[in-house]
Amino acid sequence: MRGAPFGPPIAHIAVIGAGAWGTALAQICAVAGRRVTLWAYEKEVAAAINAVHENLLFLPGAALSPTIVAVNDLAALGEADAYFAVSPAQHARASLRAFAPYAVPGRPLVMCAKGIEQGGLSLMTDVAAEEAPNQTLAVLSGPGFARDVVRGLPTAVTLAAKDPGVGQALVAAIGLPTFRPYLTDDLIGAEIGGAVKNVIAIACGIVEGRGLGDSARAALITRGFAEMVRLGLSLGARQETLNGLCGLGDLVLTCSSRTSRNMALGFALGEGRTAAEALAGRLSVAEGAASAPAVVALAQRRGVEMPICAAVAEVLAGRASVDAAITALLSRPFRAEGR
């Protein structure tokens, strides 16, 4: 991607949302030499980050740069040169609506949540376009666990921006030898990959919790990727985007470790707990639980078949047992590869 430079360099970055991923991104920005303001919904989280340079609630044990300034007031973010929105997908609309009056028009708004909004079945960029219409939109997605990223372990991600100058400015602002953003202009592809992989990760967790073996998990990853591609292409995403970090890469990571909140949720379901029991007491959000019914509804609207995602949604809603869902998937007609 080439294009005209986007204004002056990005020196000040605001991160909206101080969960594990938002905190890790704030650390990346600080290590990259940016001034960072991190908004936390919880006052005690902001206070701890400022006092002891640690997010004691969502990312305990990770030492944060003392240059990160945490706030509880969205107005304090407005003058930043770029905004990274990291609130959970189902809360993105409310947080952007509250923040939009303080944002400087034209400045980049990077959507970092991975999910599809229930109700309107909107992608995160659709939500942003409605709630913060004066901003220049981008998407950050791809395979990265917050604990790896905050420790400076090597990570590669996708950064999607329609304006190549904006994309290059963002890469220059946050790119590090150990945090490597790869540019694309395919926002839809970046978003669909992140949303669908969370649902497939729940399915893979169920397989592991049920003790069905690595072969079954590999089959789910492969067939789940086919579902991701079918939905993405129906919405205008490009195959090469879904083949990359924000699609296949993120799917492999999230489906391979119980560090993934979504896979951990699925594991609990596979062990026999109900969705309510598995979700009870969790501080961090398993985005796939909320996105599953939205993904299935969007697929139905587009005429796309997604049997694995549909099975996960049925189990989460309590309309099917884990065993019944597995039996239904294994009883489907044999078909040609690639369909």
N, C-alpha and C positions, 0 to 999 in steps of 0.2 A: 504494500500500500504506500503510495506516495501522494503528497499534497502540500499545499502551502502551510507553513508553520501556523500554529494556533496561538496567536497573541504572545504575551510574555511567558516565560517559564512558570510552571506550576510550583509555587513555593510553599503554599499553605493548603493543607488538605483537611477537610472535616469528615469524620466518620460518624454516621448516624446509626447507633446501635452498638452496645458494648457487651454483646454475648461473646462466646469464644471466638467466632470467626471475625467479628468486628474488632475485637481486641488484637487478634493476630495481624489483621490488616493495618491497624494503627501502628503496631510495632514495625511492620515492614516499611511503612512510610517514614517513620522516625529514623530507622537505620539507613534509609536512602537519603537522609539529610533534610527531609521536609519538616516544616512546622506542622504539628498535628493537634487538632482539637477533637476529642472523642466524646460524643454525647451518650450518656447512660440514662435509661429510664429510671433506674433505681439510684436514689441519692447515695445510698451506702456504697454502691459500686464506684461511683465517681469519687467519693471521699477516700476510699481505700487506694484507688489508683494514684491519686494525688499525694497521699500520705506515705504509702509504703511501696508504691510502684508495682502493684500486683492486683489483678482482678481476682479477689478472694472467692467470689461467688461462682464465676463461670470459667475461669482458667487458673485455678490455684496452682501455685508452685512455679509459675512462669514469671521470670523477672522481666519487667518492662522498662523501656527507656524513661529516664526521669524527665525527658523533654516533652512527653505526652501530657497534655493538659486535658483532664476530664471535666465535663460540665453536665449540669442537669437542665440547662436552659437552651432550647433550640435557637433562640435569637443569637446566641454566642457563636453560631456556626456560619452565619450569613456571609461574612466578608471573606471566607476562604476562597481559594482559586478553583477548587474542585470539591465535589461532594460525593462520598461513597455511602450509598444507602444499604445497610446490612440488617435492618429489622426483618424478622421472620415474614415469609410471604403473606400470611394471612393478616399481618399487622402493617404491611407496607403502605396501604392506602391511608390509614389513619396517621401514620408518622409523616408521610409526605404532605398530606393536607395541612398538618400542623406546622411543618417546616417551610412550605412554599412561600409564605409571605416574607420570609427573611432572606430568601435566596436571591442572588444577583442574576438577573436575566442573562442567558447565553452561556453561563458557566457550566462545565460538564457535571452531569449527574450520572454516576456509575451505579447501576443496579447489581447488587451482589447476592440477593436472596435467590434461592432455587426452589421454585414452586409455581403453581397455577392457582389463582384466586378462586375460591369457591363463590358460587352465586353467578357472577358474570363470566366466569371461565376465562379471565383475562391473564395474559402474560404480564410479567412485572413491568416491561417497558410500556405496555398499554396502560397500566395503572399510573405509571409516572407521567405519561403523555396527558392523561386526564387531570391529574392532581398538581403537576408542576409543568405546565405546558410551555413555559418560557425557557426551559433548560435544554442543553445539548445532551442527548442520551447516549449512554454506552452500557455495556454489560461486562462484568468480570465473572468468569466461571472456570471450572476445571478441577483437576484432582489435587486436593490439598487438605490435609487434616490440620486443624488449628494448632495442635500441639507440635506438629512437625514444623509448621511455618514460623511459629513464634520462637522456636529454638534455632532458626536459621538453617534448617535442613533443606537440601535441594528440592525445589518445587517448580513446576512449569504450569502455566495457566493460559487460558484464552482471554484476550481482551477484544471485545467487539465494539466497533464504532463506525457509524456511517461516514463521518467526516474524518478523512485520513490524517489531517493536521491535528485534530483532537486526539486521535488514537496515538500518534507519535508523541505528543506532549505528555500523555498519561504514562506511556511506557518509559519515557525519559524521567518522569517524576518518581516512579515506584520500582522500576526495574533494578535488579541486583544480580550478581553472579549466581546467587542461590534462590532467586525469585524471578523467573523468566516469563514475562508475558509475551504471547505470540498473537499477532494482530490479525483480525479479520473484519470484514464489514457486514457479516451475517449475524445480526442480532438475534433473529429467530432461532437459528441453529444453536447458538450459545445458550439460549434460554431453555429450549426444549430438552436438550441433553441434560441439563441440571435438574429439571423437574422430573423427568421420567426415570432417571437413574435411581432416585430416592425410593420410588415405588418398587422397582426391581430389586433393590437392596433389601427391602422388607421380605420379599419372596425368598431371596437367598438366605436370609437369616432364619426363616421358617424351615428351610431345607436342612440347615445345619443344626437347628434346635431339635429337629425330628430325627437326626442321625441318618439322613438319606444319602450321604456320601458326596465326595468332591465331584464325581461325574455328573450327578444331578445338578450341582451348583454350576458347573461349566455349561451344561445345557441351558439352564435358566439365563445365565449371562448372555449367551449367544442368541437365544430366542427373544430375550428381553431387548437386546440391541436391535433386532429386527423390528420389534414393536416401536421402539424409539424412532427408527428411521422412517417407518411408514407414517407416523404422526407428523414428524418434522417435515418430510417432503410435502405432505398434504397442506401444510401451512406456509410453504415457500422457503423452508430451510434448504441448504445445499448439502449434498451427500458428503463432500469433503470436510465440511465443518463437523458433522456428526461422527465422521471417522477419526476425528482428532481428539485433542485433550479434553474439550468440554463435553464430548459425547462418549466415545469408547473409553477414553482415558479415565474420565470420572466414574464411569460405570464399573470398570475393573477395580479401581481403588475402593469404591464404596461397597462393592459386593465381596471384598476379600478380607475384611477385618471387622471385628466387633468394636473397634474404635469408632466405626461408623454408628451414629445414633440410630439410623434407620435399620441397619443390619442387626444391631443389638435389640431393637424392638421386635423384629421378626424372629430372632432367636428365642425371646421370651414367649412369643406366640407359639412357636414350634415346640417349646417345652410344655405347653398346656395352659399357660395363663391366658386370660381374656384380654382384649384390647384395653379395657378400662384398668385392669390390674397392671398390665405392662406399661401403661402410660402414667400411672399414678406416681406422684412424687418426683417426676423428672423436672429438673431445672431447665435443661436445654431442650430445644424443640426438635423433634423428629419430623422434618418437613414432609416426608412421604406420607405420613398418616393423614394429614390434611389435604395433600395434593392428590391422593389416590382417587377419590370420587370425582374430583375436578378433571383429572387426566382422562378417566373413563368417559365422563360426560362430553368432554371436548372431542374425544375420539368418535363417539357415537354421532356427534353433530357433523363431523367430517366424513363419516362413513368408513372409518378405519377400525379394523379388528385388532384388539389388544387383550387377548385372553388372560395373560399373566397378570397384567394390571387389574383387570376386572376381577380375577380371583382374589387378589390382595384386598381390593375394595370390599368384596363380599365378606371376607373374614373380619376385617376391621369393623364393619358395620354389624357384625354378629348374625348375618344372614346365612352364613355357611361356616361349618367347622373346618379346621385345618385339614382333617382327613378327607372330608367331602370335597374341598377345593382341590386337593392333590389328586384325588380319584377322577374328578372332572377333567383336569388337565391331561392326565395320562390316558383318558378314554377318548380324547379327540381323534378324529380321523387322521390317518397317515397322509402326508402331503410331500410335495417336492421341496427340496432345499431352496431357500431364497424367497419363499412365499409365506 
